[in-house]
């Protein structure tokens, strides 16, 4: 087998190991990061608000990694992570639309 064919097979195997639930959680993490960055760029988030939201997101990411440590995310772990993500999403909305401004 050529080197490229081996690489493609490894990538396909790695993609197959990622569950649909995991992909959804990762996409959600990326969208929330974009919302935080947009709020910062537009001056809607103060530095302290931004840091708290990023800390919250880091905690969720750590929880996700721990859930996948054994190779499988249980339904309960997935529910807990989604609950935390929804709370973060709500917090981002509240902080971006309050009257506090960075400048």
Steps between C-alpha positions, in 0.01 A plus 500: 500500500626845421554759766202713387267201495606414855440857612155504341408171668614632839299820457191305398537273802543801729190666354302180551594493869349844562138453595228726357436630851866594532494682167193699611669600825818608321303707245313666784830581678630666184183708452513618861867595464410702191219676687736590786762631257240702309370653823854593598577650160183709503559621854188326632698301757722650766833322561367355825183367331708352219732325744210349695338369182830352382549333839151354474578370151830350617318316777255353248787395274672328793173322586474383137855366502438314824180351360692371198796372703362145493421528129121526531274779616198377693156648447511663845842656434370636170193648672717666766731654242210624285337653809823685582532616139146635499571689822817646347304602191244676718776673698667621179170647383439675834851645522512616138171683534537662840588869516866445595747583224875446468554850358 
